Amino acid sequence: METNQRFAVSAAPHIFAKDTTSLLMLDVIVALMPTVAAGIWLFGWSAARVILICVASCVAFEFLWQAIFKKTITVKDLSAVVTGIILALNMPSTAPWWMIIIGSAVAIVLVKQLFGGIGDNFVNPAISARAVLVASWPALMSGAAFVTPFDAVSGATPIVLYRQAAEALTGAPSATAVITPSTLDLFIGRIPGCIGEVSKIAILLGLAYLL
């Protein structure tokens, strides 16, 4: 019995899917939307400001880098948008605009594009940028807002906020006053912190979508 089979010899990948980079990134954006919405609800429009500046500057830096060095413009793949959202969610709502732009430049230019663009960077651009910002401006990055919806009050750190609240409620010195948020507050996100880290339920909703 004769068989006539042809084998294609080539480098990986050998299995192709119909999913494009932009579709995959869109999935990530949808998964991040609950956390984005929760951050804006908890921290007010200052959180929206951080997110918008992050996304806009990340897209701008990617476009400018690729235009200057005559590379293929890839901003339509939405990867810069994802980087901007993740970076914003890792920043406090009180972050100044100039620090947000510096973080975006570090993420897109130094970490992503300098190493060849999407898929070639060896570390996550957004998280690397956060690490640089924390190392450079720890006071600004550790500052958090203890909030009710659309009414944020800036404070030095979460520890200071809890100490002040404990003193006000108990009248005891800060060394002995103790106050902790309820389980519900921890779950919903009514605690100080970065825009995207406080609401556990929003993070779990994003996880459920990806699963």
Secondary structure as GFF3:
##gff-version 3
##sequence-region A 1 211
A	DSSP	alpha_helix	21	43	.	.	.	ID=ss1
A	DSSP	alpha_helix	45	68	.	.	.	ID=ss2
A	DSSP	three_ten_helix	75	77	.	.	.	ID=ss3
A	DSSP	alpha_helix	79	89	.	.	.	ID=ss4
A	DSSP	alpha_helix	97	105	.	.	.	ID=ss5
A	DSSP	pi_helix	106	112	.	.	.	ID=ss6
A	DSSP	three_ten_helix	113	115	.	.	.	ID=ss7
A	DSSP	alpha_helix	125	136	.	.	.	ID=ss8
A	DSSP	alpha_helix	138	142	.	.	.	ID=ss9
A	DSSP	beta_strand	144	148	.	.	.	ID=ss10
A	DSSP	beta_strand	151	155	.	.	.	ID=ss11
A	DSSP	alpha_helix	158	170	.	.	.	ID=ss12
A	DSSP	alpha_helix	183	188	.	.	.	ID=ss13
A	DSSP	alpha_helix	200	210	.	.	.	ID=ss14
###
